[in-house]
C-alpha cells in the first residue's frame, strides 16, 4: 500500500475511534457530576472542522515534490509558535528571553558541531575506502 493510502486509512481509524469514544462518553453519563462540560463540547466542535478539512487536504499536499517546501513551512511555524508563546507567557522579562536565546544558541551550536563531526568522519571513511 502507498503512504498516502496508509495515511488516509489511519486518519479514518482515528476519526471513527474518536467519534465512537465521544458517543460512548456522552451516552453513559449516569451521574451529573461526571457530565461532559459545555466547554469541552465547544472545544470538540471547534476542532472537528479543522480535522475533517485539514486531514484530507494534508494527505493531498503531502507528495514527494512538496516534502522540502512543507519542511520549511513546518520549521517556520515552529519558530513562530515559540515566538508567540514567548510574547504571551514571558512578556517583557529580559532574563527569561536571555535564557531562551542562550538555550537556542547552544542547541544550534551543538547541532552545527555534531554535523561537522559526523560529516568529517564520513568523509574520512570514504577517503580511506
C-alpha angles and dihedrals in degrees: 000000000000123000091247091054092049091048092050091047093050091049090052092048092049092047094049091046090051093048092046092048092047093050091049092048094048094045097047100057103131097159122050091219088062093052121128109256123240089241091058091050091048090053090048092052091045093052098041097075091048091054095041093051101028100052097056093041089049093052090050092050095044098087126135094257090055098047096095094045092048091050090056091048090050092050092048091049090050092052091046090050091052091049094048090047089053093049093048101040105025102032112171100345101134095192092055092048090049091051091050092047090049092049092049091046092051091048092050093046091048091049092050091048092050091047093054092042093052095041090048091053091047092049092049090049091050091049091050091056 
